[in-house]
Amino acid sequence: MNADEQKLLDDIAKTRKTCIGYRDAMMTAKRAGQAEEANRMHDEQFLPAAKTYIAALKAFLDFQHDGIDAAAKQVDATAAEARWQVLTIGDVALFFGALCAWTLTRSITRPIADAMDVADAVARGDLSRAVVVAGRDEMARLMSSLGKMTGNLRTLVSQVRSSTDSIGTASSEIATGNQDLSTRTEEAASSLQETASSMEQLTSTVRRSADAASQANQLASSAEAPRRPRKSRPSSGPRSTGWRTARAWCPRPAPR
């Protein structure tokens, strides 16, 4: 309650008190039988006081109406401002919501695209693709797992390549050893062939020597037959001569 409203209420109370006082005096005079005095007091005192009281009430009502109108205008202004603020806040919230949605979508789709690129590179056999891990969310964990998988595949391929190189080196050494063994086998076979040929030659020579010795023995026996008795034991001289002749016909094989 402001000062103007309090002043109007004080005026209303004062005029009401005055009006009630004139009314009571008028009624007292009327009860006392003083009708003319009561009429005079009604016309001269009570009616002006009642008009003043009614005017004070009307002034208070006008003041209340003006206050209500001002309050209504204030409410309208406040409502308009509130609507403007709500619209502004709504627009700002919509903008930030769209920005957050775009950021969230990008934070999801970009790691997925990077993961797809890494998977495609691995599928093509390219294990040199670097995996960048940013953040600590699920997509970052996915990228970290992809990086570990690529590194493990790279290590496995390196190990397989090293094993393949070792196997290739061992195969080459085995091939070289087989070649050496084949060469030595061929040399041994050639030596065996030469030895077999020498043995055949030696056998042929021995056979010819034996034949020659047999013929010499027969010749010696035929030469000594007229000079000796028929049943006498032949001497060992011609036989010795025959074996010498056989030995002469059998040459010693050359040393190898």
Backbone as a ProteinNet text record, in pm:
[ID]
protein_1_A
[PRIMARY]
MNADEQKLLDDIAKTRKTCIGYRDAMMTAKRAGQAEEANRMHDEQFLPAAKTYIAALKAFLDFQHDGIDAAAKQVDATAAEARWQVLTIGDVALFFGALCAWTLTRSITRPIADAMDVADAVARGDLSRAVVVAGRDEMARLMSSLGKMTGNLRTLVSQVRSSTDSIGTASSEIATGNQDLSTRTEEAASSLQETASSMEQLTSTVRRSADAASQANQLASSAEAPRRPRKSRPSSGPRSTGWRTARAWCPRPAPR
[TERTIARY]
85.3	0	89.3	62.1	141.5	78.8	140.7	95.4	-35.6	-52.3	-176	-295.3	-277.2	-386.1	-418.8	-317.1	-341.2	-413.2	-379.2	-445	-592.9	-620.3	-760.2	-837.9	-775.4	-844.4	-868	-770.3	-789.7	-903.6	-912.7	-1022.6	-1156.9	-1160	-1285.6	-1325	-1229.9	-1261.5	-1308.3	-1241.9	-1278.7	-1417.5	-1445.5	-1577.7	-1686.2	-1652.9	-1752.4	-1784.1	-1681.7	-1705.4	-1791.6	-1761.9	-1842.1	-1985.9	-2000	-2135.5	-2212.8	-2147.4	-2214.8	-2251.8	-2165	-2197.4	-2321.6	-2330.2	-2447.6	-2571.3	-2554.7	-2671.3	-2720.9	-2629.9	-2671	-2738.9	-2684.9	-2746.3	-2884	-2896.2	-3024.7	-3126	-3088.9	-3179.6	-3216.6	-3123	-3153.3	-3256.8	-3238.9	-3335.5	-3471.7	-3476.3	-3603.3	-3672.2	-3597.2	-3658.4	-3712.1	-3644	-3688.5	-3808.4	-3857.1	-3971	-3937.1	-3814.2	-3771.4	-3755.9	-3865.5	-3865.1	-3802.7	-3835.9	-3779.1	-3625.1	-3579.4	-3435.5	-3370.7	-3438.9	-3385.1	-3378.3	-3483.8	-3480.8	-3369.5	-3354.2	-3248.1	-3111.8	-3090.2	-2962.1	-2941.3	-3049.6	-3039	-2996.2	-3055.8	-3026.9	-2893.5	-2863.5	-2746.2	-2619.7	-2633.8	-2515.2	-2496.8	-2601.5	-2586.6	-2565.7	-2647.1	-2633.9	-2495.9	-2444.8	-2310.5	-2204.6	-2219.5	-2122.1	-2132.6	-2254.8	-2271	-2211	-2231	-2172.9	-2018.9	-1968.5	-1823	-1772.7	-1850.7	-1813	-1817.1	-1925.2	-1937.9	-1826.6	-1791.4	-1683	-1550.6	-1530	-1407.1	-1404.6	-1519.5	-1526.7	-1501	-1563.3	-1543.4	-1397.1	-1332	-1190.7	-1105.7	-1141.7	-1067.6	-1089.6	-1216.5	-1244.2	-1171.1	-1169.6	-1095.2	-946.2	-899.2	-756.9	-732.9	-824.5	-811	-818.2	-912.7	-922.7	-795.3	-743	-617.9	-504	-499.6	-396.9	-412.1	-542.8	-566.3	-525.6	-560.9	-521.2	-369.8	-303.4	-156.6	-97.7	-158.3	-109.8	-133	-250.1	-279.1	-179.8	-154	-54.8	82.4	116.7	244.4	248.9	133.5	125.8	140	71	84.1	227.6	289.8	429.5	520	493.4	573.4	550.9	423.5	394	460.1	455.4	520.7	671.3	728.1	871.9	903.3	815.8	836.5	827.8	727.7	717.7	842.7	891.1	1012.2	1131.6	1139.7	1248.4	1236.4	1112.2	1092	1131	1089.7	1126.1	1277.4	1336.8	1482.8	1553.5	1508.9	1570.1	1545.5	1424.4	1395.3	1483.7	1503.7	1591.2	1734.5	1780.1	1916.9	1929.7	1828.1	1830.6	1826.9	1745.3	1739.5	1873.1	1937.5	2068.4	2171.4	2176.3	2273.3	2238.5	2108.8	2069.7	2115.5	2095.7	2142.4	2294.4	2363.4	2508.9	2555.2	2489.2	2525.5	2496.4	2382.1	2349.6	2451.6	2491.4	2592.2	2725.7	2764	2890.4	2886.2	2773.5	2759.3	2761.4	2689.6	2687.9	2826.7	2897.9	3032.7	3126.7	3109.8	3195.1	3170	3053.9	3023.6	3060.3	3019.2	3039.8	3186.5	3259	3398	3484.3	3477.6	3554.4	3510.7	3379	3333.4	3394.7	3398.9	3460.8	3609.8	3679.2	3821.2	3838.9	3749.8	3758.3	3734.8	3639.7	3614.5	3735.1	3800.5	3919.6	4030.8	4049.2	4152.3	4119.2	3991	3950.3	3970	3935.7	3956.3	4105.1	4188	4332.6	4386.2	4340.5	4382.9	4334.6	4210.3	4158.1	4241	4295.3	4380.5	4522	4554.4	4688.6	4782.2	4729.6	4811.6	4808.8	4918.3	4926.7	5006.3	5040	5117.5	5028.6	4896.6	4803.8	4811.1	4834.8	4843.9	4702.9	4681.3	4552.1	4565.6	4485.5	4489.2	4373.2	4404	4302.9	4287.3	4164.8	4135.9	4014	4030.6	3917.8	3925.7	3821.7	3816.8	3680.2	3603.7	3471.1	3479.4	3360	3354.6	3422.1	3404.4	3467	3619.3	3667.8	3812.7	3864.2	3786.8	3825.3	3824.3	3726.5	3722.3	3846.1	3882.7	4000.8	4127.4	4132.3	4248.3	4257.4	4143.6	4143.5	4188	4142.1	4184.9	4335.5	4386.9	4530.6	4610.1	4562.4	4630.3	4622.6	4506.6	4492.1	4587.8	4597.3	4688.4	4833.3	4870.3	5006.4	5037.3	4942	4963.3	4973.5	4887.8	4897.3	5031.5	5077.8	5207.3	5319.8	5314.2	5415.3	5407.9	5284.5	5267.3	5319.9	5289.6	5338.8	5490.7	5549.5	5695.8	5754.7	5690.9	5739.8	5725.8	5611.4	5592.7	5694.3	5720	5817.6	5957.4	5991.7	6122.7	6132.4	6022	6023.1	6034.5	5965.8	5973.4	6114.7	6179.9	6318.4	6409.8	6386.9	6468	6446	6317.2	6287.2	6350.1	6344.6	6407.2	6557.7	6621.6	6765.7	6798.7	6718.8	6741.9	6719	6614.9	6589	6704.5	6756.5	6870.7	6991.8	7015.7	7128	7106.8	6980.4	6951.7	6972.2	6927.6	6947.1	7095.2	7173.6	7317.7	7378.8	7335.8	7386.1	7347.1	7221.8	7179.6	7261.4	7292.3	7374.9	7514.5	7571.3	7703.8	7697.6	7591.9	7577.7	7560.3	7481.1	7463.4	7596.1	7673.7	7804	7895.4	7897.8	7981.3	7932.2	7800.6	7746.7	7786.4	7777	7818.2	7967.4	8050.1	8193	8219	8143.7	8160.5	8117.1	8004	7958.6	8060.2	8119.6	8221.9	8343.1	8380.2	8493.9	8460.9	8337	8297.2	8297.9	8253.4	8257.4	8401.3	8490.8	8631.1	8688.6	8650.7	8700.1	8647.2	8516.5	8459.7	8527.3	8557.2	8626	8766.2	8837	8971.8	8964.8	8859	8843.7	8815	8734.7	8708.8	8836.6	8912.5	9040.3	9133.1	9138.2	9224.3	9178.2	9047.8	8994.8	9029.1	9013.2	9046.7	9194.6	9277.6	9422.9	9459	9396	9423.1	9379.3	9262	9213.2	9309.2	9356.5	9451.7	9582.6	9624.8	9748.6	9732.8	9614.2	9590.1	9588.6	9525.7	9524.3	9665.8	9743.4	9882	9963.8	9943.1	10015.7	9976.5	9846.5	9801.1	9861.8	9865.1	9925.9	10076.4	10144.4	10288.7	10313	10226.1	10241.2	10221	10119	10096.5	10215.3	10272.5	10388.9	10507.1	10525.7	10637.2	10616.8	10494.4	10465.7	10487.6	10451.2	10470.3	10617	10699.1	10843.4	10915.9	10876.4	10945.2	10891.3	10785.7	10724.1	10813.6	10897.5	10978.2	11095.3	11145.7	11267.1	11238.4	11120	11089.9	10996.6	11000.8	10905.5	10764	10676.4	10538.7	10472.6	10515.7	10451.1	10532.6	10637.5	10721.7	10652.1	10691.3	10632.2	10697.8	10622.3	10683.6	10747.3	10861.1	10933	10859.3	10902.2	10834.8	10897.5	11009.6	11077	10992.6	10938	10856.2	10734.2	10677.9	10563.1	10603	10722.5	10769.9	10790.9	10840.9	10862	10730.2	10628.4	10496	10435.4	10450.1	10395.3	10470.9	10602.7	10675.2	10621.8	10598.2	10544.7	10408.4	10323.9	10190.5	10204.2	10303.8	10323.4	10369.3	10453.8	10497.9	10384.5	10287.3	10172.9	10070.3	10076.4	9977.5	10039.4	10020.2	10081.5	10011.6	10091.3	10036.4	9956.3	9838.3	9756.4	9823.7	9806.2	9868.1	9807.2	9887.6	9832.5	9740.4	9637.2	9536.6	9562.8
-119	0	124.5	214.5	335.7	451.2	566	681	736.9	740.4	793	706.7	578.7	490.2	505.8	520.1	539.8	672.1	779.8	909.4	900.2	826.8	809.8	731.5	630.2	553.8	640.4	723.2	813.9	912.4	965.4	1056.3	985	860.6	783.9	764.3	727.7	705	834.6	947.7	1075.1	1119.9	1111.6	1154.6	1060.2	934	837.5	868.2	900.4	933.1	1059.5	1158	1281.6	1253.8	1170.1	1136.7	1060	969	891.7	983.8	1080.2	1174.9	1259.3	1312.4	1389.3	1300.4	1177.3	1086.9	1062.7	1036.3	1009.2	1133.9	1251.2	1375.1	1397.6	1366.7	1382.2	1284.5	1163.5	1064.7	1100.5	1156.6	1197.8	1310.6	1405.6	1516.4	1466.2	1370.7	1317.1	1240.6	1167.9	1096.2	1193.8	1303	1404.1	1485.1	1459.2	1530.2	1659.2	1677.9	1801.1	1768.7	1761.2	1720.6	1827.4	1954.7	2059.6	2062.8	2047.3	2047.1	1927.1	1814.1	1695.3	1715.1	1780.3	1806	1902.9	2005.3	2102.6	2033.9	1951.7	1882.3	1784.8	1726.5	1635	1710.7	1828.5	1902.8	1976.8	2031	2115.5	2037.1	1929.7	1861.9	1719.3	1642.3	1501.5	1482.7	1553.2	1535.9	1580.4	1700.5	1735.2	1635.6	1590.5	1493.1	1361.8	1319.6	1195.1	1209.2	1326.4	1347.8	1344.1	1406.2	1404.2	1261.3	1185.6	1045	963	985.5	914	955.9	1084.1	1130.6	1066.6	1053	987.9	841.9	775.8	636.7	626.6	723.4	721.5	746.8	836.9	864.1	740.1	670.7	548.4	441.9	431.9	335.2	371.5	500.9	542.3	509.9	536.8	504.8	354.2	274.9	129.4	87.7	150.9	119.8	156.3	276.5	317.6	219.9	178.6	81.6	-52	-91.1	-217.7	-206.2	-90.5	-71.3	-69.7	0.1	3.7	-135.2	-208.3	-344	-432.7	-412	-490.1	-458.3	-324.6	-288.5	-346	-343.3	-401.1	-551.9	-614.1	-758.3	-786.4	-702.7	-722.6	-703.2	-597.6	-573.4	-686.9	-731.3	-842.4	-969.1	-991.7	-1110.5	-1101.5	-981.5	-965.4	-986.5	-929.4	-948.5	-1094.8	-1159.7	-1301.5	-1383.9	-1347.3	-1418.2	-1397.6	-1275.3	-1247.1	-1324.5	-1325.5	-1401	-1550.4	-1601.2	-1743.9	-1777.1	-1688.5	-1712	-1705.1	-1603.8	-1591.1	-1712.2	-1750.4	-1867.3	-1992.4	-2002.6	-2118.4	-2123.4	-2004.6	-2001.2	-2037.7	-1981	-2012.1	-2160.3	-2212.6	-2355.1	-2442.4	-2401.3	-2476.5	-2474.2	-2355.6	-2344.9	-2433.6	-2421.3	-2502.6	-2651.5	-2682.3	-2822.3	-2877.3	-2797	-2840	-2852.7	-2756.2	-2762.5	-2886.6	-2915.8	-3035.8	-3162.1	-3163.7	-3281	-3299.8	-3188.8	-3198	-3246	-3189.2	-3230.7	-3377.5	-3419.2	-3559.3	-3652.4	-3612.7	-3695.3	-3705.2	-3593.1	-3593.7	-3676.7	-3667.1	-3745.6	-3895.5	-3933.8	-4075.6	-4119.9	-4039.4	-4081.3	-4071.4	-3971.6	-3957.9	-4074.7	-4115.7	-4235.5	-4360.4	-4371	-4487.9	-4487.1	-4369.7	-4359.3	-4394.3	-4344.5	-4378.9	-4528.8	-4588.1	-4733.4	-4810.4	-4763.4	-4828.7	-4814.9	-4697.9	-4679.7	-4775.1	-4789.4	-4881.3	-5025.2	-5063.9	-5200	-5225.2	-5125.5	-5141	-5153.4	-5074	-5082.5	-5220.3	-5273	-5407.4	-5511.8	-5494.1	-5587.7	-5584.2	-5466.8	-5456	-5505	-5537.4	-5582.8	-5471.9	-5351.2	-5237.3	-5228.3	-5272	-5270	-5151.1	-5057.6	-4940.3	-4822.2	-4840.5	-4731	-4697.2	-4570.2	-4526	-4505.5	-4548.8	-4537.1	-4431.8	-4325	-4214.9	-4233.3	-4239.6	-4258	-4126.3	-4072.2	-3945.9	-3965.8	-3938	-3952.2	-4081.3	-4101.5	-4221.2	-4288.1	-4260.8	-4318.9	-4453.1	-4504.2	-4635.2	-4633.7	-4525.9	-4519.1	-4513.4	-4443.6	-4440.9	-4580.9	-4654.9	-4792.2	-4880.2	-4856.2	-4930.6	-4900.4	-4771.8	-4736.3	-4794.8	-4795.3	-4855	-5003.8	-5073.4	-5216.5	-5240	-5154	-5166.5	-5143.9	-5045.9	-5021.6	-5141.1	-5200.2	-5318.7	-5434.4	-5451.3	-5558.9	-5538.9	-5414.8	-5386.8	-5412	-5369.2	-5393.2	-5541.3	-5617.5	-5762.3	-5829.8	-5786.5	-5841.8	-5806.9	-5683.2	-5643.3	-5729.9	-5754	-5839.8	-5981.7	-6032.9	-6169.4	-6182.2	-6082.9	-6087.1	-6081	-5998.5	-5991	-6125.3	-6190.4	-6321.2	-6424.6	-6422.4	-6516.5	-6490.2	-6361.7	-6328.2	-6374.9	-6354.5	-6401.1	-6552.2	-6621	-6767	-6811.4	-6740.3	-6774.6	-6755.3	-6644.7	-6622.4	-6732.6	-6773.2	-6880.7	-7010.7	-7039	-7161	-7155.4	-7036.3	-7022.1	-7044.7	-6988.2	-7007.4	-7154.2	-7219.5	-7361.9	-7444.8	-7409.4	-7482.2	-7466.2	-7342	-7318.8	-7400.5	-7402.1	-7481.9	-7630.3	-7675.5	-7817.5	-7848	-7754.4	-7774.9	-7781	-7690.2	-7692.1	-7823.7	-7870	-7998.6	-8113.9	-8109.9	-8215.9	-8213.9	-8091.7	-8081	-8138.1	-8102.1	-8158.1	-8310.1	-8359.1	-8503.5	-8571.8	-8505.8	-8562.6	-8568	-8457.5	-8454.8	-8564.4	-8577.1	-8682	-8820.9	-8836.7	-8966.8	-8998.5	-8895.7	-8917.5	-8952.1	-8881	-8911.5	-9053.7	-9091.4	-9227.6	-9330.9	-9302	-9395.3	-9407.1	-9291.6	-9295	-9376.3	-9355	-9433.5	-9581.2	-9615.8	-9756.9	-9814.1	-9732.5	-9780	-9804.5	-9709.7	-9728.8	-9852.7	-9869.7	-9988	-10115.5	-10116.4	-10234.6	-10262.5	-10156.2	-10174.6	-10232.5	-10180.2	-10231.5	-10377.1	-10411	-10549.1	-10639.5	-10593.3	-10673.7	-10694.3	-10582.8	-10596.5	-10693.3	-10682.7	-10772.3	-10916.9	-10937.1	-11074	-11130.2	-11045.9	-11090.6	-11124.1	-11037.8	-11061.3	-11190	-11208	-11331.4	-11454	-11444.2	-11557.3	-11588.9	-11483.1	-11506.4	-11565.8	-11514.4	-11568.2	-11714.3	-11747.4	-11888.7	-11976	-11925.4	-12001.4	-12019.8	-11911.5	-11920.6	-12018.3	-12015.4	-12109.1	-12252.1	-12273.3	-12409.1	-12459	-12370.9	-12410.1	-12439	-12354.3	-12376.4	-12506.9	-12538.2	-12663.7	-12783.5	-12770.1	-12878	-12895.3	-12785.5	-12793.5	-12857.4	-12818.2	-12875.7	-13023.6	-13061.9	-13204.5	-13282.8	-13226.8	-13295.1	-13307.8	-13211.6	-13216	-13317.2	-13341.4	-13433	-13574.6	-13599.9	-13733	-13840.1	-13825.8	-13933	-13971.3	-13882.1	-13910.1	-13970.4	-13975.9	-14027.5	-14146.6	-14232.5	-14342.6	-14287.8	-14371.8	-14327.7	-14302	-14387.5	-14375	-14295.6	-14233.6	-14156	-14024.8	-13971.9	-13845.7	-13729.2	-13643.4	-13528.1	-13434.7	-13379.6	-13283.6	-13151.7	-13073.4	-12941.8	-12829.5	-12863.6	-12756.8	-12690.5	-12768.1	-12701.8	-12631.7	-12694.8	-12626.6	-12491.5	-12488.9	-12359.8	-12263.3	-12315.6	-12229.1	-12178.1	-12268.2	-12225.4	-12116	-12128	-12022.1	-11893.7	-11906.2	-11780.8	-11716.4	-11802.7	-11750.4	-11688.5	-11754.7	-11697.9	-11566.5	-11566.1	-11439	-11331	-11371.2	-11271.3	-11220.3	-11307.5	-11264.3	-11186.8	-11189.9	-11119.7	-10992.7	-10883.8	-10760.4	-10713.2	-10649.6	-10593.9	-10467.3	-10460.3	-10338.7	-10212.8	-10109.5	-9981	-9927.8	-9865.7	-9805.5	-9691.1	-9671.5	-9568.5	-9449.5
0	0	0	-98.2	-108.1	-28.6	-34.1	44.3	-9.5	-143.1	-201.4	-160.1	-166.3	-126.6	22.1	104.7	248	274.5	200.1	215.3	177.8	68.4	28.2	134.5	188.1	293.4	417.9	448.5	564.2	537.6	414.7	380.5	390.8	341	349.6	496	578.5	721.1	787.7	752.4	813.8	769.8	639.4	591.3	640	651.6	703.2	849.2	922.8	1063.7	1076.7	992.2	994.9	955.2	849.1	801.7	908.4	974.3	1081	1198.2	1227.7	1336.5	1304.4	1182.6	1140.9	1140.4	1097.9	1096.4	1238.3	1329.3	1467.6	1529.4	1501.1	1555.2	1496.1	1365.3	1299.2	1356.8	1379.1	1434.3	1578	1651	1790.3	1792.1	1701	1693.3	1648.4	1560	1513.4	1625.4	1705.7	1816.6	1922.4	1930.9	2030.8	1982.5	1862.9	1809.9	1741.2	1716	1648.7	1499.3	1433.3	1294.3	1205	1235.9	1151.3	1166.6	1290.6	1316.4	1246	1249.2	1184.1	1033.4	975.4	830.9	794	879.2	852.5	857.9	960.9	974.1	855.4	808.3	693.5	569.8	549.2	428.4	437	551.3	563.1	604.4	676.3	729.2	670.7	679	642.5	491.9	411.1	266.7	215.9	254.3	209.6	258.6	385.5	437.7	361.9	325.9	249.7	110.1	46	-85.2	-77.3	30.9	48.1	68.8	145.5	170.3	41.1	-37.3	-164.2	-259.9	-259	-345.5	-304.4	-170.9	-124.3	-167.5	-157.5	-203.3	-354	-428.5	-573	-608.7	-535	-560.9	-532.6	-425.3	-393.9	-500.9	-547.3	-654.1	-782.6	-815.8	-935.6	-922.7	-801.1	-777.3	-794.7	-743	-757.7	-904.5	-978.4	-1120.8	-1195.1	-1162.3	-1226.6	-1191.9	-1066.6	-1026.6	-1097.6	-1110.6	-1181.5	-1327	-1389.8	-1529.4	-1544	-1452.3	-1459.4	-1438.4	-1343.3	-1319.6	-1441.1	-1507.1	-1626.5	-1737.2	-1752.3	-1852.9	-1818.6	-1688.8	-1647.1	-1672.6	-1645.8	-1672.2	-1820.2	-1902.3	-2047.1	-2093.7	-2039.5	-2078.4	-2031.9	-1907.6	-1856	-1937.3	-1975.8	-2056.8	-2193.6	-2252.7	-2383.1	-2371.7	-2265.2	-2243.3	-2216.7	-2140.1	-2111.8	-2240.4	-2326.2	-2453.5	-2537.9	-2539.6	-2614.7	-2557.5	-2425.6	-2362.3	-2389.6	-2384.6	-2412.3	-2555	-2649.6	-2788.7	-2808.4	-2742.8	-2754.9	-2696.2	-2575.4	-2511.4	-2594.6	-2652	-2737.2	-2859.5	-2922.3	-3039.7	-3002.3	-2890	-2845.9	-2812.3	-2740.6	-2706.5	-2831.5	-2930.2	-3055.6	-3127.5	-3128.2	-3193.5	-3124	-2989.8	-2916.9	-2925.1	-2930.7	-2947.7	-3081.9	-3187.6	-3319.2	-3322.6	-3256.1	-3251.2	-3176.3	-3062.1	-2985.9	-3065.5	-3136.8	-3218.6	-3330	-3394.8	-3500.6	-3445.4	-3328.4	-3267	-3226.8	-3166.8	-3126.2	-3246.8	-3352	-3473	-3534.8	-3537.5	-3593	-3506.4	-3373.5	-3284.6	-3299.2	-3353.9	-3373.8	-3515.2	-3613.9	-3753	-3796.1	-3743.1	-3785.9	-3738.1	-3608.7	-3569.8	-3644.4	-3673.4	-3749.3	-3888.9	-3951.1	-4083.9	-4077.9	-3972.5	-3957.4	-3936.7	-3855.2	-3832.5	-3962.3	-4043.6	-4173	-4265.2	-4263.7	-4346.6	-4304.1	-4171.9	-4121.6	-4159.8	-4145.1	-4180.4	-4329.9	-4414.5	-4559.1	-4592.1	-4523.5	-4547.6	-4508.6	-4395	-4352.9	-4453	-4503.9	-4603.1	-4731.7	-4766.3	-4885.4	-4860.1	-4734.6	-4701.2	-4660.1	-4642.8	-4601.7	-4449.2	-4385.7	-4239.7	-4188.5	-4276.7	-4235.7	-4198.5	-4198.4	-4169	-4019.9	-3988.1	-3848.3	-3792	-3669.1	-3601	-3491.6	-3501.5	-3405.2	-3308.3	-3179.8	-3075.2	-3001.2	-3000.7	-2932.7	-2844.4	-2716.1	-2623.8	-2545.3	-2463	-2378.4	-2385.2	-2491.9	-2503.3	-2575.6	-2612.7	-2676.7	-2812.8	-2889.9	-3020.9	-3007.6	-2904	-2881.1	-2846	-2767.6	-2735.8	-2861.1	-2949.2	-3075.4	-3159.8	-3172.3	-3249.7	-3186.6	-3051.7	-2984.6	-3014.7	-3013.2	-3046	-3189.9	-3282.3	-3421.6	-3435.9	-3360.3	-3364.6	-3313.4	-3201	-3148	-3247.4	-3311	-3409.3	-3526.1	-3575.8	-3687.3	-3648.2	-3526.2	-3479.8	-3466.3	-3411	-3397.1	-3534.2	-3628.4	-3764.1	-3828.8	-3803.7	-3859.7	-3802.4	-3671	-3607.8	-3660.2	-3675	-3725.5	-3867.9	-3951.9	-4090	-4094	-4004.5	-3998.8	-3957.6	-3858.7	-3816.3	-3927.4	-3997.4	-4107.8	-4218.8	-4247	-4350.2	-4310.4	-4180.5	-4133.5	-4142.1	-4102.8	-4112.5	-4257.4	-4347.3	-4489.8	-4543.3	-4500.6	-4542.4	-4489.6	-4363.4	-4306.3	-4381.5	-4413.7	-4488.5	-4627.5	-4691.5	-4822.8	-4817.1	-4711.5	-4695.9	-4672.6	-4584	-4558.5	-4684.1	-4763	-4886.8	-4985.7	-4991	-5080.2	-5036.8	-4903	-4852.8	-4880.4	-4862.8	-4890.5	-5038.7	-5124.8	-5268.7	-5303.8	-5240.7	-5264.7	-5217.6	-5097.4	-5047.2	-5136.8	-5186.6	-5279.2	-5407.8	-5455.2	-5575.8	-5552.3	-5432.6	-5400.1	-5389.4	-5322.4	-5308.7	-5443.5	-5531.6	-5665.8	-5741.8	-5726.2	-5794.4	-5740.7	-5606.3	-5547.7	-5586.8	-5594.7	-5635.6	-5779.4	-5864.9	-6003.4	-6011	-5931.2	-5929.8	-5880	-5772.2	-5720.5	-5823.6	-5892.6	-5995.4	-6107.9	-6144.1	-6249.4	-6205	-6075.2	-6022.2	-6021.4	-5983.2	-5982.5	-6123.5	-6221.1	-6358.7	-6404.4	-6369.1	-6404.9	-6337.3	-6207.4	-6135.2	-6198.5	-6234	-6298.6	-6431.5	-6508.6	-6636.1	-6615.1	-6513.1	-6482.7	-6440.2	-6358.5	-6314.4	-6433.1	-6528.7	-6646.9	-6727.5	-6741.7	-6812.1	-6740.1	-6606.3	-6528.5	-6542.8	-6538.2	-6552.4	-6689.3	-6792.8	-6927.7	-6940.4	-6878.4	-6881.9	-6808.8	-6690	-6613.6	-6691.5	-6758.7	-6836.7	-6951.7	-7020.9	-7129.5	-7078.1	-6958.1	-6898.3	-6863.1	-6807.5	-6771.5	-6894.8	-7001.4	-7126.2	-7180.3	-7174.8	-7222.8	-7139.6	-7010.3	-6921.8	-6949.6	-6972.6	-7004.1	-7134.4	-7235.4	-7362.2	-7346.2	-7267.2	-7244.8	-7171.8	-7079	-7003.3	-7095.8	-7182.3	-7277	-7371.7	-7416.7	-7505.3	-7434.6	-7308.5	-7231.6	-7210	-7182.5	-7160.5	-7290	-7399	-7528.1	-7562.2	-7525.7	-7554.8	-7469.7	-7349.1	-7259.2	-7269.5	-7334.6	-7335.9	-7397.9	-7507.6	-7565	-7479.1	-7394.1	-7320	-7185.1	-7137.8	-7005.4	-7015.6	-6910.4	-6911.5	-6903.8	-6945	-6958.9	-6826.4	-6723.2	-6593.3	-6494.7	-6540.3	-6447.4	-6411.9	-6298.3	-6244.8	-6312.8	-6371.1	-6440.9	-6340.6	-6388	-6301.9	-6296.1	-6203	-6180.7	-6258.2	-6336	-6408.4	-6511.6	-6606.7	-6709.4	-6650.9	-6542.8	-6481.3	-6428.1	-6367.1	-6316	-6428.5	-6539.2	-6654.9	-6707.8	-6706	-6753	-6667.4	-6538.1	-6448.5	-6464.9	-6492.8	-6521	-6647.8	-6747.4	-6872.3	-6850.5	-6765	-6733.3	-6659.6	-6568.5	-6495.5	-6589.7	-6687.3	-6784	-6868.2	-6900.6	-6979.6	-6899.1	-6769.8	-6682.4	-6625.6	-6685.3	-6634.9	-6506.3	-6424.2	-6297.5	-6326.9	-6266.3	-6292.7	-6241.8	-6316.4	-6279.3	-6153.1	-6065.7	-5940.1	-5971.5	-5887.6	-5911.6	-5824.3
[MASK]
++++++++++++++++++++++++++++++++++++++++++++++++++++++++++++++++++++++++++++++++++++++++++++++++++++++++++++++++++++++++++++++++++++++++++++++++++++++++++++++++++++++++++++++++++++++++++++++++++++++++++++++++++++++++++++++++++++++++++++++++++++++++++++++++

